[in-house]
Every structure is written in structure tokens, then in C-alpha cells.
Amino acid sequence: MPRPPHSPLRPSWRCRVCGIRWPCSAAKLRLLGEYREDRPGLLAHLAALQQTAAADLTTLNPGSTPPDLTPRFVGWAEAR
């Protein structure tokens, strides 16, 4: 039986499987595998997801400024 993917549950941006902030460790590993030969593509994909998450989180909490999501979405995937 296939396991469900560690994908984001919108608009909270929590992992559907483990419930922690997405991208969780399992999602990060999957993304690194999918974009193994395309780090710029991974970063562009994550930056687009970050913008969507910021809009969703702002809608959930009107009047508040969302936290800086860059470390959560893009920072972990930058070349070291």
C-alpha cells in the first residue's frame, strides 16, 4: 500500500502526514531527489511556494505580518 506524500495542507502549510510545518524533513528529501540535477529549479519552485504560503498565512491571520518564510522554504536548499 503506497504511503501518502508529505505534501502541504493549505492554508496552514502543515504537512498532511506528520503535521509539522511544511516542508518537513521527508518533503525536503523528496524535493532534493526530484531536483537532484537542477538546484536553481528547486530554488525557483520553493520561492513560488513561499509566496503562496505567505498569501495563505496572511489570509489566516489578517492584520498581522507573516514571519520571514525564507529560511523555512528556501534557506535549507541553498548551495552550501
HELIX and SHEET records of a PDB file:
HELIX    1   1 SER A   25  GLU A   34  1                                  10    
HELIX    2   2 ARG A   39  LEU A   60  1                                  22    
HELIX    3   3 THR A   70  PHE A   73  1                                   4    
HELIX    4   4 GLY A   75  ALA A   77  5                                   3    
SHEET    1   A 2 PRO A   8  LEU A   9  0                                        
SHEET    2   A 2 ARG A  14  CYS A  15 -1                                        
END                                                                             
